[in-house]
C-alpha cells in the first residue's frame, strides 16, 4: 500500500504552482494529511483573491477520495517522544513541528514527501525528497 504524507512545503509549492503533484497525490492508496501540516498551510493563507485561489487548490487536495486526515493522539505522542529522544541522542535538532510530522509518518508507515533535507537519516522513516523549488 502506498501511503504518502506530504510536508507543508510540498503542499504549499503545489498550491503555488511550483510542483504538479496531481498524479502522485491521486495515485497514492492513501494521502495522509497531518493536522500539523494543514495548520502550517492554513497559517500562510490570508484574505486576498490570490489566497482564495490557493485555498481552493488546498481544498481540492483535501477533497481527493484517497485523503485520510490523520488525528494526533496518544500513539502519535509516543512516536514523537521516541523520535525526539533518538534525535537528541544523535545531537540532531529539527524544528518541533517537523518532529510531529515525522512522528506521524513513522506511526502510520507513510512515506514523507518533503523538500527538507533534515528529515534524511531518521531511522525507520521513509522519505521522498522533492527539489527545493529554488530555480
URWOTA-V88545 format. One record per residue. N is the residue number from 1. RES is the residue in one letter. D_FIRST is the distance of its C-alpha to the first C-alpha in Angstrom with 2 decimals. Layout:
N/RES/D_FIRST, N/RES/D_FIRST
This chain:
1/X/0.00, 2/X/3.80, 3/X/6.26, 4/X/9.74, 5/X/12.94, 6/X/15.87, 7/X/19.15, 8/X/22.25, 9/X/23.69, 10/X/20.95, 11/X/21.31, 12/X/25.08, 13/X/25.31, 14/X/23.29, 15/X/25.70, 16/X/28.58, 17/X/27.68, 18/X/27.13, 19/X/23.51, 20/X/22.07, 21/X/18.43, 22/X/18.36, 23/X/16.27, 24/X/13.67, 25/X/13.58, 26/X/13.49, 27/X/10.78, 28/X/8.08, 29/X/6.02, 30/X/7.93, 31/X/10.98, 32/X/12.39, 33/X/16.17, 34/X/18.24, 35/X/21.76, 36/X/23.17, 37/X/21.76, 38/X/22.92, 39/X/26.28, 40/X/26.75, 41/X/26.09, 42/X/28.45, 43/X/31.05, 44/X/31.47, 45/X/32.28, 46/X/35.90, 47/X/38.02, 48/X/38.77, 49/X/38.04, 50/X/35.72, 51/X/33.82, 52/X/33.66, 53/X/31.97, 54/X/29.53, 55/X/28.86, 56/X/28.27, 57/X/25.64, 58/X/23.94, 59/X/24.22, 60/X/22.67, 61/X/19.51, 62/X/19.54, 63/X/20.08, 64/X/16.96, 65/X/15.39, 66/X/11.91, 67/X/13.76, 68/X/13.61, 69/X/16.82, 70/X/16.43, 71/X/19.80, 72/X/21.45, 73/X/22.69, 74/X/24.12, 75/X/20.91, 76/X/20.41, 77/X/24.10, 78/X/23.84, 79/X/21.17, 80/X/23.48, 81/X/26.46, 82/X/24.91, 83/X/23.73, 84/X/27.16, 85/X/28.92, 86/X/26.96, 87/X/27.78, 88/X/31.35, 89/X/31.97, 90/X/30.96, 91/X/33.26, 92/X/30.58, 93/X/30.77, 94/X/28.38, 95/X/28.90, 96/X/28.29, 97/X/26.01, 98/X/23.82, 99/X/23.73, 100/X/22.49, 101/X/19.75, 102/X/18.70, 103/X/19.03, 104/X/16.69, 105/X/13.96, 106/X/14.85, 107/X/14.91, 108/X/11.50, 109/X/9.79, 110/X/9.31, 111/X/10.69, 112/X/14.16, 113/X/15.55, 114/X/19.31, 115/X/22.70, 116/X/24.02, 117/X/24.60, 118/X/25.47, 119/X/21.84, 120/X/21.99, 121/X/22.57, 122/X/21.32, 123/X/20.33, 124/X/16.75, 125/X/15.75, 126/X/13.39, 127/X/15.35, 128/X/15.52, 129/X/19.18, 130/X/20.72, 131/X/24.40, 132/X/26.82, 133/X/28.06, 134/X/31.62, 135/X/32.93
